[in-house]
Amino acid sequence: MHAESEISGIRLVWRELVPGRLGLWVPADPDAVLEAMDDETLRAAEGRAPYFAALWPAGEALARHVLGMDDLAGRRVLDLGCGVGAEGLAALVQGARVTFFDWEPRSLEIVAASARRLRLEPEALVTGDWRAPSSLERFDLVLAADVLYEQGNAAPVAQFLARHLAADGAAWLADPRRFEADALPTAARAAGLALHPSKVLPDRPQGVRVALWQLTPRGDAGTP
């Protein structure tokens, strides 16, 4: 029998992403969360559709990639635009100190519930907007999955990373090769970041090929 719960009126089911290692709460019907918003509510939210309600292929692939790492213990990690938090929870499993950041408070409630069930403790759960100044610290690693779903996202995401990456830090952006991501190279250069060649992650969640990009402060080197 599947475990079920409810947060802020959203019915949740427990999904074992990697059995025995990583599970998380996800909305049982992601479409229902979107359909609950009428046009007026969506406009009042500045066009922010509740995309947090889905476990997107890029997040699933990045979470599995993070679980394959062996050097995250004690590192400061930010899950940017975390949604249901798959990649950040994977970093928690690997011993990182993880801050989850999203503009949707219900997203952070779901992440907190998943962490409790996993008996893990996030460093922080922060409601915020990557388009606005933030008092967040600098991080050793920033994880972001499917944040380039609008063409206008590349520049503010790159600027946010430039402000919040440690001098020797890196950001990993997982993306299903959306055309909106084509703006990333220009945005990265303008923000003073180096964009390293992408790689295709080995698994294909929901049949989707997911690319992983690495960004570092300009002059640094590395591979995803």
Buried (B, 14 or more C-beta within 10 A) or exposed (E): EEEEBEBEEBEBEBBEBEEEBBBBBBBBEBEBBBEEBEEEEBEEEEEEEBBBBBBBBBBBBBBBBBBEBEEBEEBBBBBBBBBBBBBBBBBBBBBBBBBBBBBBEBBBBBBBBBBEBBEBEBBEBBEBBBBEEBEBEEBBBBBBBBBBBEEEBBBBBBBBBBEBBBEEBBBBBBBBEBEBBEBBBEBBEEBEBBBBEBBEBEEBBEEBEBBBBBBBBEEBEEEB
